[in-house]
Amino acid sequence: PGKVSAPLAGVLTEIRVKVGDIVTEGQTVAVIEAMKMQNEIKSSIDGTVKKVMCKPGERVEANMPLMEISNSLGVEE
């Protein structure tokens, strides 16, 4: 599975997916605010969201895992 990690420290302001959602490579899955800038976090693989490890409003550190995405598609909910 692929992990989506925070590229920089900041505050997680938005999570745009939930467990079970199918995502595509390059899709924005979360937003982190750092230094008054909104930074979109994108998925690096096509797959299904397996786990979300943070919630909006949480402070995150660089390289901290935010979610896990399996590389299997079409998982039934």
All heavy atoms as TSV, in Angstrom:
chain	resi	resn	atom	element	x	y	z
A	1	PRO	N	N	0.824	-1.198	0.000
A	1	PRO	CA	C	0.000	0.000	0.000
A	1	PRO	C	C	0.859	1.249	0.000
A	1	PRO	O	O	1.971	1.242	0.493
A	1	PRO	CB	C	-0.816	-0.102	1.274
A	1	PRO	CG	C	-0.127	-1.091	2.134
A	1	PRO	CD	C	0.702	-1.937	1.241
A	2	GLY	N	N	0.293	2.339	-0.529
A	2	GLY	CA	C	1.013	3.602	-0.544
A	2	GLY	C	C	0.581	4.469	0.616
A	2	GLY	O	O	-0.579	4.472	0.990
A	3	LYS	N	N	1.535	5.146	1.185
A	3	LYS	CA	C	1.209	6.083	2.254
A	3	LYS	C	C	1.260	7.491	1.681
A	3	LYS	O	O	2.126	7.820	0.881
A	3	LYS	CB	C	2.213	5.954	3.392
A	3	LYS	CG	C	2.054	4.671	4.182
A	3	LYS	CD	C	2.521	4.865	5.602
A	3	LYS	CE	C	2.561	3.603	6.409
A	3	LYS	NZ	N	1.390	2.813	6.451
A	4	VAL	N	N	0.308	8.314	2.087
A	4	VAL	CA	C	0.331	9.724	1.734
A	4	VAL	C	C	0.837	10.441	2.974
A	4	VAL	O	O	0.244	10.320	4.049
A	4	VAL	CB	C	-1.073	10.240	1.347
A	4	VAL	CG1	C	-1.047	11.731	1.090
A	4	VAL	CG2	C	-1.602	9.486	0.136
A	5	SER	N	N	1.961	11.142	2.834
A	5	SER	CA	C	2.581	11.813	3.972
A	5	SER	C	C	2.581	13.320	3.771
A	5	SER	O	O	2.538	13.809	2.642
A	5	SER	CB	C	4.023	11.328	4.146
A	5	SER	OG	O	4.043	9.945	4.403
A	6	ALA	N	N	2.670	14.032	4.876
A	6	ALA	CA	C	2.742	15.493	4.827
A	6	ALA	C	C	4.113	15.892	4.286
A	6	ALA	O	O	5.125	15.446	4.813
A	6	ALA	CB	C	2.542	16.071	6.222
A	7	PRO	N	N	4.161	16.721	3.250
A	7	PRO	CA	C	5.457	17.138	2.714
A	7	PRO	C	C	6.128	18.210	3.581
A	7	PRO	O	O	7.320	18.442	3.459
A	7	PRO	CB	C	5.104	17.699	1.337
A	7	PRO	CG	C	3.688	18.147	1.468
A	7	PRO	CD	C	3.050	17.226	2.459
A	8	LEU	N	N	5.338	18.854	4.450
A	8	LEU	CA	C	5.881	19.902	5.307
A	8	LEU	C	C	5.023	20.004	6.560
A	8	LEU	O	O	3.917	19.486	6.605
A	8	LEU	CB	C	5.904	21.244	4.575
A	8	LEU	CG	C	4.582	21.917	4.228
A	8	LEU	CD1	C	4.847	23.331	3.751
A	8	LEU	CD2	C	3.814	21.178	3.164
A	9	ALA	N	N	5.559	20.651	7.578
A	9	ALA	CA	C	4.816	20.833	8.818
A	9	ALA	C	C	3.758	21.913	8.629
A	9	ALA	O	O	3.951	22.854	7.864
A	9	ALA	CB	C	5.767	21.225	9.942
A	10	GLY	N	N	2.632	21.754	9.298
A	10	GLY	CA	C	1.556	22.735	9.212
A	10	GLY	C	C	0.311	22.219	9.899
A	10	GLY	O	O	0.378	21.299	10.704
A	11	VAL	N	N	-0.827	22.814	9.556
A	11	VAL	CA	C	-2.108	22.398	10.114
A	11	VAL	C	C	-2.939	21.773	8.994
A	11	VAL	O	O	-3.120	22.370	7.935
A	11	VAL	CB	C	-2.865	23.596	10.741
A	11	VAL	CG1	C	-4.246	23.163	11.230
A	11	VAL	CG2	C	-2.060	24.192	11.878
A	12	LEU	N	N	-3.413	20.568	9.240
A	12	LEU	CA	C	-4.277	19.886	8.275
A	12	LEU	C	C	-5.633	20.585	8.304
A	12	LEU	O	O	-6.318	20.577	9.323
A	12	LEU	CB	C	-4.412	18.413	8.671
A	12	LEU	CG	C	-5.189	17.533	7.716
A	12	LEU	CD1	C	-4.453	17.410	6.389
A	12	LEU	CD2	C	-5.393	16.161	8.310
A	13	THR	N	N	-5.990	21.245	7.205
A	13	THR	CA	C	-7.232	22.021	7.201
A	13	THR	C	C	-8.386	21.273	6.556
A	13	THR	O	O	-9.540	21.575	6.814
A	13	THR	CB	C	-7.048	23.368	6.476
A	13	THR	OG1	O	-6.590	23.124	5.153
A	13	THR	CG2	C	-6.067	24.253	7.208
A	14	GLU	N	N	-8.067	20.279	5.728
A	14	GLU	CA	C	-9.137	19.601	4.995
A	14	GLU	C	C	-8.686	18.206	4.576
A	14	GLU	O	O	-7.556	18.009	4.153
A	14	GLU	CB	C	-9.453	20.433	3.754
A	14	GLU	CG	C	-10.651	20.003	2.973
A	14	GLU	CD	C	-10.901	20.915	1.766
A	14	GLU	OE1	O	-10.252	21.976	1.629
A	14	GLU	OE2	O	-11.747	20.543	0.965
A	15	ILE	N	N	-9.592	17.240	4.709
A	15	ILE	CA	C	-9.390	15.907	4.141
A	15	ILE	C	C	-10.515	15.727	3.137
A	15	ILE	O	O	-11.692	15.846	3.484
A	15	ILE	CB	C	-9.424	14.802	5.215
A	15	ILE	CG1	C	-8.230	14.986	6.159
A	15	ILE	CG2	C	-9.397	13.430	4.567
A	15	ILE	CD1	C	-8.161	13.976	7.270
A	16	ARG	N	N	-10.168	15.458	1.887
A	16	ARG	CA	C	-11.170	15.413	0.823
A	16	ARG	C	C	-11.622	14.007	0.471
A	16	ARG	O	O	-12.415	13.842	-0.459
A	16	ARG	CB	C	-10.612	16.096	-0.432
A	16	ARG	CG	C	-10.354	17.573	-0.217
A	16	ARG	CD	C	-9.996	18.269	-1.482
A	16	ARG	NE	N	-9.806	19.702	-1.251
A	16	ARG	CZ	C	-9.372	20.532	-2.159
A	16	ARG	NH1	N	-9.068	20.114	-3.379
A	16	ARG	NH2	N	-9.225	21.813	-1.869
A	17	VAL	N	N	-11.130	13.004	1.185
A	17	VAL	CA	C	-11.519	11.617	0.912
A	17	VAL	C	C	-11.842	10.921	2.225
A	17	VAL	O	O	-11.499	11.411	3.297
A	17	VAL	CB	C	-10.399	10.848	0.163
A	17	VAL	CG1	C	-10.155	11.431	-1.211
A	17	VAL	CG2	C	-9.112	10.829	0.969
A	18	LYS	N	N	-12.496	9.767	2.112
A	18	LYS	CA	C	-12.778	8.957	3.302
A	18	LYS	C	C	-12.426	7.509	2.987
A	18	LYS	O	O	-12.205	7.148	1.826
A	18	LYS	CB	C	-14.241	9.104	3.720
A	18	LYS	CG	C	-15.230	8.599	2.692
A	18	LYS	CD	C	-16.659	8.915	3.121
A	18	LYS	CE	C	-17.700	8.379	2.174
A	18	LYS	NZ	N	-17.526	8.651	0.768
A	19	VAL	N	N	-12.369	6.690	3.999
A	19	VAL	CA	C	-12.060	5.273	3.821
A	19	VAL	C	C	-13.053	4.667	2.835
A	19	VAL	O	O	-14.260	4.917	2.914
A	19	VAL	CB	C	-12.097	4.531	5.173
A	19	VAL	CG1	C	-11.960	3.027	4.970
A	19	VAL	CG2	C	-10.988	5.039	6.082
A	20	GLY	N	N	-12.528	3.925	1.864
A	20	GLY	CA	C	-13.374	3.287	0.858
A	20	GLY	C	C	-13.438	4.060	-0.446
A	20	GLY	O	O	-13.838	3.517	-1.468
A	21	ASP	N	N	-13.044	5.328	-0.432
A	21	ASP	CA	C	-13.054	6.130	-1.664
A	21	ASP	C	C	-11.977	5.639	-2.624
A	21	ASP	O	O	-10.878	5.278	-2.203
A	21	ASP	CB	C	-12.782	7.607	-1.369
A	21	ASP	CG	C	-13.979	8.339	-0.787
A	21	ASP	OD1	O	-15.050	7.722	-0.641
A	21	ASP	OD2	O	-13.837	9.532	-0.469
A	22	ILE	N	N	-12.297	5.656	-3.910
A	22	ILE	CA	C	-11.323	5.336	-4.940
A	22	ILE	C	C	-10.686	6.646	-5.389
A	22	ILE	O	O	-11.384	7.616	-5.671
A	22	ILE	CB	C	-11.982	4.596	-6.120
A	22	ILE	CG1	C	-12.461	3.229	-5.655
A	22	ILE	CG2	C	-11.017	4.474	-7.297
A	22	ILE	CD1	C	-13.288	2.478	-6.663
A	23	VAL	N	N	-9.348	6.678	-5.405
A	23	VAL	CA	C	-8.618	7.880	-5.796
A	23	VAL	C	C	-7.724	7.575	-6.992
A	23	VAL	O	O	-7.382	6.423	-7.248
A	23	VAL	CB	C	-7.763	8.449	-4.629
A	23	VAL	CG1	C	-8.648	8.878	-3.481
A	23	VAL	CG2	C	-6.733	7.446	-4.160
A	24	THR	N	N	-7.374	8.624	-7.713
A	24	THR	CA	C	-6.477	8.473	-8.855
A	24	THR	C	C	-5.182	9.230	-8.582
A	24	THR	O	O	-5.162	10.177	-7.789
A	24	THR	CB	C	-7.121	9.021	-10.147
A	24	THR	OG1	O	-7.489	10.377	-9.940
A	24	THR	CG2	C	-8.355	8.223	-10.523
A	25	GLU	N	N	-4.125	8.799	-9.223
A	25	GLU	CA	C	-2.834	9.463	-9.073
A	25	GLU	C	C	-2.977	10.942	-9.417
A	25	GLU	O	O	-3.586	11.289	-10.420
A	25	GLU	CB	C	-1.804	8.812	-9.997
A	25	GLU	CG	C	-0.424	9.398	-9.862
A	25	GLU	CD	C	0.588	8.717	-10.753
A	25	GLU	OE1	O	0.291	7.657	-11.326
A	25	GLU	OE2	O	1.688	9.275	-10.870
A	26	GLY	N	N	-2.474	11.806	-8.550
A	26	GLY	CA	C	-2.554	13.244	-8.779
A	26	GLY	C	C	-3.787	13.905	-8.189
A	26	GLY	O	O	-3.889	15.126	-8.171
A	27	GLN	N	N	-4.732	13.101	-7.676
A	27	GLN	CA	C	-5.947	13.661	-7.075
A	27	GLN	C	C	-5.608	14.282	-5.718
A	27	GLN	O	O	-4.867	13.713	-4.926
A	27	GLN	CB	C	-6.976	12.548	-6.890
A	27	GLN	CG	C	-8.263	13.009	-6.218
A	27	GLN	CD	C	-9.278	11.868	-6.076
A	27	GLN	OE1	O	-9.220	10.873	-6.788
A	27	GLN	NE2	N	-10.189	12.028	-5.140
A	28	THR	N	N	-6.159	15.468	-5.446
A	28	THR	CA	C	-5.952	16.108	-4.148
A	28	THR	C	C	-6.748	15.355	-3.095
A	28	THR	O	O	-7.957	15.166	-3.234
A	28	THR	CB	C	-6.390	17.583	-4.189
A	28	THR	OG1	O	-5.595	18.257	-5.176
A	28	THR	CG2	C	-6.211	18.263	-2.839
A	29	VAL	N	N	-6.050	14.900	-2.035
A	29	VAL	CA	C	-6.708	14.132	-0.980
A	29	VAL	C	C	-6.769	14.887	0.342
A	29	VAL	O	O	-7.551	14.544	1.219
A	29	VAL	CB	C	-6.030	12.748	-0.785
A	29	VAL	CG1	C	-6.219	11.884	-2.023
A	29	VAL	CG2	C	-4.546	12.874	-0.468
A	30	ALA	N	N	-5.927	15.924	0.483
A	30	ALA	CA	C	-5.911	16.700	1.725
A	30	ALA	C	C	-5.296	18.073	1.448
A	30	ALA	O	O	-4.663	18.278	0.413
A	30	ALA	CB	C	-5.104	15.972	2.797
A	31	VAL	N	N	-5.502	18.994	2.408
A	31	VAL	CA	C	-4.921	20.331	2.306
A	31	VAL	C	C	-4.261	20.665	3.639
A	31	VAL	O	O	-4.857	20.472	4.705
A	31	VAL	CB	C	-6.003	21.396	1.967
A	31	VAL	CG1	C	-5.386	22.790	1.898
A	31	VAL	CG2	C	-6.711	21.055	0.662
A	32	ILE	N	N	-3.018	21.147	3.561
A	32	ILE	CA	C	-2.274	21.577	4.755
A	32	ILE	C	C	-1.989	23.064	4.621
A	32	ILE	O	O	-1.569	23.528	3.567
A	32	ILE	CB	C	-0.942	20.800	4.884
A	32	ILE	CG1	C	-1.218	19.329	5.196
A	32	ILE	CG2	C	-0.054	21.418	5.976
A	32	ILE	CD1	C	0.022	18.467	5.234
A	33	GLU	N	N	-2.232	23.805	5.706
A	33	GLU	CA	C	-1.878	25.221	5.716
A	33	GLU	C	C	-0.537	25.371	6.423
A	33	GLU	O	O	-0.353	24.896	7.537
A	33	GLU	CB	C	-2.940	26.040	6.442
A	33	GLU	CG	C	-2.626	27.523	6.411
A	33	GLU	CD	C	-3.668	28.360	7.128
A	33	GLU	OE1	O	-4.854	28.246	6.785
A	33	GLU	OE2	O	-3.278	29.111	8.033
A	34	ALA	N	N	0.400	26.004	5.732
A	34	ALA	CA	C	1.715	26.276	6.311
A	34	ALA	C	C	2.155	27.654	5.840
A	34	ALA	O	O	2.043	27.964	4.652
A	34	ALA	CB	C	2.713	25.214	5.866
A	35	MET	N	N	2.603	28.468	6.751
A	35	MET	CA	C	3.057	29.823	6.435
A	35	MET	C	C	2.008	30.598	5.635
A	35	MET	O	O	2.302	31.204	4.616
A	35	MET	CB	C	4.394	29.771	5.688
A	35	MET	CG	C	5.501	29.165	6.526
A	35	MET	SD	S	7.060	29.035	5.639
A	35	MET	CE	C	6.724	27.674	4.538
A	36	LYS	N	N	0.748	30.490	6.055
A	36	LYS	CA	C	-0.388	31.197	5.437
A	36	LYS	C	C	-0.696	30.751	4.011
A	36	LYS	O	O	-1.431	31.404	3.290
A	36	LYS	CB	C	-0.173	32.720	5.458
A	36	LYS	CG	C	0.154	33.271	6.812
A	36	LYS	CD	C	-1.085	33.700	7.535
A	36	LYS	CE	C	-0.710	34.416	8.817
A	36	LYS	NZ	N	-1.418	33.974	9.954
A	37	MET	N	N	-0.107	29.637	3.581
A	37	MET	CA	C	-0.342	29.101	2.235
A	37	MET	C	C	-1.100	27.783	2.345
A	37	MET	O	O	-0.831	26.983	3.242
A	37	MET	CB	C	0.986	28.839	1.515
A	37	MET	CG	C	1.854	30.056	1.317
A	37	MET	SD	S	1.351	31.075	-0.051
A	37	MET	CE	C	1.652	29.993	-1.402
A	38	GLN	N	N	-2.033	27.567	1.428
A	38	GLN	CA	C	-2.757	26.297	1.354
A	38	GLN	C	C	-1.967	25.377	0.423
A	38	GLN	O	O	-1.706	25.730	-0.719
A	38	GLN	CB	C	-4.164	26.523	0.785
A	38	GLN	CG	C	-5.039	27.442	1.606
A	38	GLN	CD	C	-5.485	26.815	2.907
A	38	GLN	OE1	O	-5.796	25.639	2.971
A	38	GLN	NE2	N	-5.523	27.596	3.956
A	39	ASN	N	N	-1.577	24.209	0.908
A	39	ASN	CA	C	-0.795	23.251	0.130
A	39	ASN	C	C	-1.629	22.002	-0.103
A	39	ASN	O	O	-2.007	21.320	0.854
A	39	ASN	CB	C	0.486	22.885	0.888
A	39	ASN	CG	C	1.379	24.079	1.109
A	39	ASN	OD1	O	2.111	24.470	0.228
A	39	ASN	ND2	N	1.290	24.691	2.289
A	40	GLU	N	N	-1.924	21.718	-1.369
A	40	GLU	CA	C	-2.709	20.535	-1.700
A	40	GLU	C	C	-1.809	19.305	-1.651
A	40	GLU	O	O	-0.702	19.305	-2.204
A	40	GLU	CB	C	-3.323	20.673	-3.091
A	40	GLU	CG	C	-4.391	21.751	-3.157
A	40	GLU	CD	C	-5.120	21.771	-4.483
A	40	GLU	OE1	O	-4.616	21.214	-5.475
A	40	GLU	OE2	O	-6.224	22.340	-4.527
A	41	ILE	N	N	-2.308	18.258	-1.005
A	41	ILE	CA	C	-1.585	16.995	-0.906
A	41	ILE	C	C	-2.244	16.038	-1.879
A	41	ILE	O	O	-3.462	15.814	-1.818
A	41	ILE	CB	C	-1.640	16.428	0.533
A	41	ILE	CG1	C	-1.279	17.518	1.561
A	41	ILE	CG2	C	-0.756	15.202	0.652
A	41	ILE	CD1	C	0.027	18.218	1.333
A	42	LYS	N	N	-1.462	15.460	-2.768
A	42	LYS	CA	C	-2.006	14.620	-3.831
A	42	LYS	C	C	-1.611	13.159	-3.645
A	42	LYS	O	O	-0.561	12.864	-3.089
A	42	LYS	CB	C	-1.520	15.125	-5.186
A	42	LYS	CG	C	-1.974	16.569	-5.447
A	42	LYS	CD	C	-1.512	17.083	-6.784
A	42	LYS	CE	C	-1.851	18.531	-7.012
A	42	LYS	NZ	N	-3.209	18.909	-6.930
A	43	SER	N	N	-2.467	12.277	-4.138
A	43	SER	CA	C	-2.167	10.846	-4.114
A	43	SER	C	C	-1.095	10.537	-5.153
A	43	SER	O	O	-1.122	11.074	-6.259
A	43	SER	CB	C	-3.442	10.047	-4.434
A	43	SER	OG	O	-3.131	8.673	-4.522
A	44	SER	N	N	-0.175	9.660	-4.804
A	44	SER	CA	C	0.886	9.284	-5.742
A	44	SER	C	C	0.527	8.018	-6.520
A	44	SER	O	O	1.268	7.612	-7.406
A	44	SER	CB	C	2.206	9.078	-4.995
A	44	SER	OG	O	2.041	8.072	-4.023
A	45	ILE	N	N	-0.602	7.387	-6.161
A	45	ILE	CA	C	-1.019	6.155	-6.852
A	45	ILE	C	C	-2.534	6.147	-7.066
A	45	ILE	O	O	-3.263	6.868	-6.400
A	45	ILE	CB	C	-0.624	4.873	-6.061
A	45	ILE	CG1	C	-1.320	4.836	-4.684
A	45	ILE	CG2	C	0.881	4.758	-5.912
A	45	ILE	CD1	C	-1.197	3.493	-3.970
A	46	ASP	N	N	-2.979	5.295	-7.992
A	46	ASP	CA	C	-4.399	4.977	-8.124
A	46	ASP	C	C	-4.694	3.918	-7.068
A	46	ASP	O	O	-3.889	3.006	-6.869
A	46	ASP	CB	C	-4.708	4.376	-9.503
A	46	ASP	CG	C	-4.508	5.354	-10.651
A	46	ASP	OD1	O	-4.480	6.571	-10.407
A	46	ASP	OD2	O	-4.379	4.886	-11.789
A	47	GLY	N	N	-5.825	4.006	-6.405
A	47	GLY	CA	C	-6.151	2.975	-5.426
A	47	GLY	C	C	-7.361	3.340	-4.592
A	47	GLY	O	O	-8.133	4.240	-4.927
A	48	THR	N	N	-7.503	2.626	-3.482
A	48	THR	CA	C	-8.627	2.797	-2.571
A	48	THR	C	C	-8.099	3.244	-1.212
A	48	THR	O	O	-7.142	2.660	-0.705
A	48	THR	CB	C	-9.389	1.467	-2.422
A	48	THR	OG1	O	-9.773	1.012	-3.722
A	48	THR	CG2	C	-10.628	1.629	-1.563
A	49	VAL	N	N	-8.726	4.263	-0.632
A	49	VAL	CA	C	-8.317	4.747	0.688
A	49	VAL	C	C	-8.623	3.660	1.718
A	49	VAL	O	O	-9.765	3.230	1.858
A	49	VAL	CB	C	-9.049	6.065	1.052
A	49	VAL	CG1	C	-8.640	6.546	2.436
A	49	VAL	CG2	C	-8.770	7.134	0.011
A	50	LYS	N	N	-7.583	3.204	2.411
A	50	LYS	CA	C	-7.729	2.144	3.412
A	50	LYS	C	C	-7.800	2.687	4.831
A	50	LYS	O	O	-8.450	2.110	5.690
A	50	LYS	CB	C	-6.542	1.164	3.334
A	50	LYS	CG	C	-6.595	0.262	2.141
A	50	LYS	CD	C	-7.762	-0.672	2.265
A	50	LYS	CE	C	-7.918	-1.544	1.052
A	50	LYS	NZ	N	-9.239	-2.126	0.962
A	51	LYS	N	N	-7.087	3.786	5.085
A	51	LYS	CA	C	-6.992	4.298	6.453
A	51	LYS	C	C	-6.688	5.790	6.394
A	51	LYS	O	O	-5.874	6.227	5.593
A	51	LYS	CB	C	-5.859	3.551	7.163
A	51	LYS	CG	C	-5.716	3.806	8.627
A	51	LYS	CD	C	-4.594	2.914	9.164
A	51	LYS	CE	C	-4.484	3.006	10.660
A	51	LYS	NZ	N	-3.374	2.202	11.158
A	52	VAL	N	N	-7.361	6.571	7.251
A	52	VAL	CA	C	-7.061	7.995	7.402
A	52	VAL	C	C	-6.551	8.163	8.831
A	52	VAL	O	O	-7.209	7.765	9.780
A	52	VAL	CB	C	-8.311	8.876	7.152
A	52	VAL	CG1	C	-7.993	10.334	7.400
A	52	VAL	CG2	C	-8.827	8.674	5.730
A	53	MET	N	N	-5.348	8.713	8.969
A	53	MET	CA	C	-4.668	8.738	10.269
A	53	MET	C	C	-4.738	10.086	10.992
A	53	MET	O	O	-4.246	10.207	12.104
A	53	MET	CB	C	-3.207	8.343	10.081
A	53	MET	CG	C	-3.040	6.965	9.492
A	53	MET	SD	S	-1.568	6.938	8.484
A	53	MET	CE	C	-1.466	5.225	8.060
A	54	CYS	N	N	-5.307	11.110	10.352
A	54	CYS	CA	C	-5.377	12.454	10.946
A	54	CYS	C	C	-6.765	13.031	10.743
A	54	CYS	O	O	-7.547	12.508	9.959
A	54	CYS	CB	C	-4.363	13.375	10.273
A	54	CYS	SG	S	-2.679	12.820	10.403
A	55	LYS	N	N	-7.024	14.127	11.433
A	55	LYS	CA	C	-8.301	14.810	11.223
A	55	LYS	C	C	-8.052	16.306	11.060
A	55	LYS	O	O	-7.034	16.826	11.509
A	55	LYS	CB	C	-9.278	14.503	12.351
A	55	LYS	CG	C	-8.803	14.829	13.729
A	55	LYS	CD	C	-9.824	14.334	14.740
A	55	LYS	CE	C	-9.468	14.684	16.152
A	55	LYS	NZ	N	-8.391	13.969	16.756
A	56	PRO	N	N	-8.988	16.996	10.398
A	56	PRO	CA	C	-8.827	18.440	10.197
A	56	PRO	C	C	-8.609	19.173	11.519
A	56	PRO	O	O	-9.203	18.831	12.538
A	56	PRO	CB	C	-10.147	18.855	9.540
A	56	PRO	CG	C	-10.606	17.620	8.835
A	56	PRO	CD	C	-10.196	16.488	9.748
A	57	GLY	N	N	-7.726	20.170	11.477
A	57	GLY	CA	C	-7.397	20.942	12.674
A	57	GLY	C	C	-6.162	20.426	13.378
A	57	GLY	O	O	-5.595	21.101	14.233
A	58	GLU	N	N	-5.726	19.233	13.016
A	58	GLU	CA	C	-4.556	18.626	13.648
A	58	GLU	C	C	-3.274	19.227	13.096
A	58	GLU	O	O	-3.167	19.505	11.912
A	58	GLU	CB	C	-4.560	17.113	13.346
A	58	GLU	CG	C	-4.302	16.249	14.540
A	58	GLU	CD	C	-4.430	14.775	14.185
A	58	GLU	OE1	O	-5.555	14.288	14.085
A	58	GLU	OE2	O	-3.386	14.138	14.014
A	59	ARG	N	N	-2.289	19.405	13.956
A	59	ARG	CA	C	-0.973	19.863	13.529
A	59	ARG	C	C	-0.200	18.640	13.044
A	59	ARG	O	O	-0.196	17.617	13.703
A	59	ARG	CB	C	-0.250	20.505	14.703
A	59	ARG	CG	C	1.062	21.123	14.314
A	59	ARG	CD	C	1.561	22.069	15.355
A	59	ARG	NE	N	1.856	23.435	15.060
A	59	ARG	CZ	C	2.005	24.033	13.908
A	59	ARG	NH1	N	1.835	23.392	12.808
A	59	ARG	NH2	N	2.325	25.297	13.806
A	60	VAL	N	N	0.406	18.756	11.880
A	60	VAL	CA	C	1.173	17.643	11.319
A	60	VAL	C	C	2.629	18.066	11.119
A	60	VAL	O	O	2.923	19.248	10.955
A	60	VAL	CB	C	0.574	17.142	9.980
A	60	VAL	CG1	C	-0.823	16.578	10.201
A	60	VAL	CG2	C	0.541	18.231	8.929
A	61	GLU	N	N	3.505	17.094	11.171
A	61	GLU	CA	C	4.928	17.325	10.955
A	61	GLU	C	C	5.317	16.817	9.573
A	61	GLU	O	O	4.635	15.965	9.002
A	61	GLU	CB	C	5.745	16.593	12.029
A	61	GLU	CG	C	5.480	17.078	13.445
A	61	GLU	CD	C	5.805	18.544	13.654
A	61	GLU	OE1	O	6.787	19.037	13.074
A	61	GLU	OE2	O	5.061	19.213	14.398
A	62	ALA	N	N	6.428	17.299	9.048
A	62	ALA	CA	C	6.926	16.837	7.752
A	62	ALA	C	C	7.141	15.317	7.801
A	62	ALA	O	O	7.613	14.787	8.807
A	62	ALA	CB	C	8.227	17.546	7.414
A	63	ASN	N	N	6.751	14.649	6.745
A	63	ASN	CA	C	6.878	13.191	6.575
A	63	ASN	C	C	5.935	12.373	7.452
A	63	ASN	O	O	6.023	11.155	7.476
A	63	ASN	CB	C	8.327	12.727	6.776
A	63	ASN	CG	C	9.264	13.410	5.814
A	63	ASN	OD1	O	8.980	13.511	4.625
A	63	ASN	ND2	N	10.360	13.935	6.326
A	64	MET	N	N	5.028	13.032	8.163
A	64	MET	CA	C	4.049	12.309	8.988
A	64	MET	C	C	3.006	11.670	8.073
A	64	MET	O	O	2.459	12.336	7.199
A	64	MET	CB	C	3.374	13.301	9.934
A	64	MET	CG	C	2.367	12.734	10.861
A	64	MET	SD	S	1.821	14.058	11.988
A	64	MET	CE	C	0.359	13.308	12.622
A	65	PRO	N	N	2.734	10.364	8.240
A	65	PRO	CA	C	1.712	9.718	7.400
A	65	PRO	C	C	0.330	10.289	7.671
A	65	PRO	O	O	-0.066	10.457	8.820
A	65	PRO	CB	C	1.777	8.243	7.808
A	65	PRO	CG	C	2.962	8.087	8.676
A	65	PRO	CD	C	3.353	9.438	9.169
A	66	LEU	N	N	-0.407	10.599	6.599
A	66	LEU	CA	C	-1.760	11.136	6.721
A	66	LEU	C	C	-2.804	10.083	6.418
A	66	LEU	O	O	-3.863	10.042	7.025
A	66	LEU	CB	C	-1.951	12.315	5.756
A	66	LEU	CG	C	-0.973	13.477	5.881
A	66	LEU	CD1	C	-1.246	14.500	4.804
A	66	LEU	CD2	C	-1.064	14.093	7.261
A	67	MET	N	N	-2.507	9.235	5.410
A	67	MET	CA	C	-3.450	8.174	5.035
A	67	MET	C	C	-2.733	7.074	4.296
A	67	MET	O	O	-1.602	7.233	3.864
A	67	MET	CB	C	-4.611	8.727	4.209
A	67	MET	CG	C	-4.242	9.352	2.898
A	67	MET	SD	S	-5.658	10.171	2.116
A	67	MET	CE	C	-5.936	11.543	3.220
A	68	GLU	N	N	-3.420	5.944	4.186
A	68	GLU	CA	C	-2.886	4.781	3.486
A	68	GLU	C	C	-3.821	4.459	2.329
A	68	GLU	O	O	-5.039	4.453	2.495
A	68	GLU	CB	C	-2.832	3.614	4.467
A	68	GLU	CG	C	-2.049	2.440	4.002
A	68	GLU	CD	C	-1.907	1.425	5.123
A	68	GLU	OE1	O	-1.244	1.727	6.138
A	68	GLU	OE2	O	-2.479	0.335	4.979
A	69	ILE	N	N	-3.238	4.213	1.168
A	69	ILE	CA	C	-4.012	3.893	-0.030
A	69	ILE	C	C	-3.519	2.571	-0.587
A	69	ILE	O	O	-2.318	2.408	-0.824
A	69	ILE	CB	C	-3.863	5.010	-1.090
A	69	ILE	CG1	C	-4.389	6.334	-0.520
A	69	ILE	CG2	C	-4.596	4.637	-2.376
A	69	ILE	CD1	C	-4.156	7.528	-1.398
A	70	SER	N	N	-4.436	1.616	-0.758
A	70	SER	CA	C	-4.039	0.346	-1.366
A	70	SER	C	C	-4.085	0.532	-2.873
A	70	SER	O	O	-4.834	1.367	-3.384
A	70	SER	CB	C	-4.981	-0.779	-0.958
A	70	SER	OG	O	-6.190	-0.683	-1.667
A	71	ASN	N	N	-3.293	-0.252	-3.590
A	71	ASN	CA	C	-3.279	-0.068	-5.041
A	71	ASN	C	C	-4.299	-0.956	-5.742
A	71	ASN	O	O	-4.185	-1.217	-6.926
A	71	ASN	CB	C	-1.867	-0.253	-5.603
A	71	ASN	CG	C	-1.230	-1.536	-5.169
A	71	ASN	OD1	O	-1.860	-2.343	-4.507
A	71	ASN	ND2	N	0.025	-1.714	-5.501
A	72	SER	N	N	-5.318	-1.401	-5.000
A	72	SER	CA	C	-6.400	-2.153	-5.637
A	72	SER	C	C	-7.591	-1.218	-5.842
A	72	SER	O	O	-7.886	-0.385	-4.998
A	72	SER	CB	C	-6.802	-3.354	-4.779
A	72	SER	OG	O	-7.230	-2.920	-3.518
A	73	LEU	N	N	-8.251	-1.370	-6.975
A	73	LEU	CA	C	-9.403	-0.524	-7.301
A	73	LEU	C	C	-10.682	-1.340	-7.218
A	73	LEU	O	O	-10.659	-2.556	-7.257
A	73	LEU	CB	C	-9.251	0.048	-8.716
A	73	LEU	CG	C	-8.081	1.001	-8.925
A	73	LEU	CD1	C	-7.939	1.328	-10.401
A	73	LEU	CD2	C	-8.279	2.272	-8.124
A	74	GLY	N	N	-11.793	-0.640	-7.177
A	74	GLY	CA	C	-13.083	-1.302	-7.269
A	74	GLY	C	C	-13.485	-2.092	-6.050
A	74	GLY	O	O	-14.258	-3.033	-6.137
A	75	VAL	N	N	-12.990	-1.743	-4.893
A	75	VAL	CA	C	-13.364	-2.426	-3.659
A	75	VAL	C	C	-14.819	-2.066	-3.355
A	75	VAL	O	O	-15.186	-0.904	-3.345
A	75	VAL	CB	C	-12.441	-2.033	-2.488
A	75	VAL	CG1	C	-12.924	-2.634	-1.193
A	75	VAL	CG2	C	-11.013	-2.444	-2.788
A	76	GLU	N	N	-15.613	-3.065	-3.078
A	76	GLU	CA	C	-17.031	-2.801	-2.781
A	76	GLU	C	C	-17.155	-2.234	-1.385
A	76	GLU	O	O	-16.472	-2.647	-0.472
A	76	GLU	CB	C	-17.820	-4.107	-2.876
A	76	GLU	CG	C	-17.646	-4.765	-4.213
A	76	GLU	CD	C	-18.967	-5.104	-4.846
A	76	GLU	OE1	O	-20.001	-5.032	-4.185
A	76	GLU	OE2	O	-18.949	-5.458	-6.025
A	77	GLU	N	N	-18.047	-1.277	-1.238
A	77	GLU	CA	C	-18.266	-0.665	0.080
A	77	GLU	C	C	-19.321	-1.420	0.841
A	77	GLU	O	O	-20.260	-1.898	0.309
A	77	GLU	CB	C	-18.682	0.801	-0.079
A	77	GLU	CG	C	-17.545	1.619	-0.643
A	77	GLU	CD	C	-17.900	3.102	-0.701
A	77	GLU	OE1	O	-18.515	3.597	0.249
A	77	GLU	OE2	O	-17.561	3.726	-1.696
